[in-house]
Amino acid sequence: MERLQAASDWLATTSLSTAIANHNWAVPTLQSVHILAIAIVMSSIGMLDLRLAGFLGREQSMRGLTLRFYPWIWGALAVLLATGLLQIMAEPARELLNWVFWTKMGLIIGAALFTAPIPLLLEDCRYRDLPAGKRAIIRVCALISLALWVAVLTCGRWIAYAGGHV
């Protein structure tokens, strides 16, 4: 806890942190771009996972749909990383000393590691052409992925309301 407090205190004194904090438009702009990137990630993940689970687009190639959405997911995650780091710089104590922030970071790592290998595991076929056992495994994995990303989203929103420190 002391190290996080020290890191937070140091970050708050950097020129980047004070520059962001001293411009009234900076934090709302960063938050707006962050939210737009969240929308891209969540809509892409939602479409992908619902397709993999067999709930929609069942006639589309699983690999084709995955390859269509992955650039959007990873591109938006890069924007989220950049805007997230700048938001941490703007208000280090709000983020670094908040247990929900660290829960969110752990969930992001888990969700990304769970999502990354999906294209390598898929066959280029329709959902109904897969054996029943493989469909069931893919459905469970897709629903777990969706649940992880929804948990990330929930934690992200909850950071503003969680007052407890790490």
Helices and strands as residue ranges (DSSP letters): H 2-12, H 15-22, H 26-52, H 62-90, H 92-96, H 99-115, H 118-121, G 127-129, H 132-158
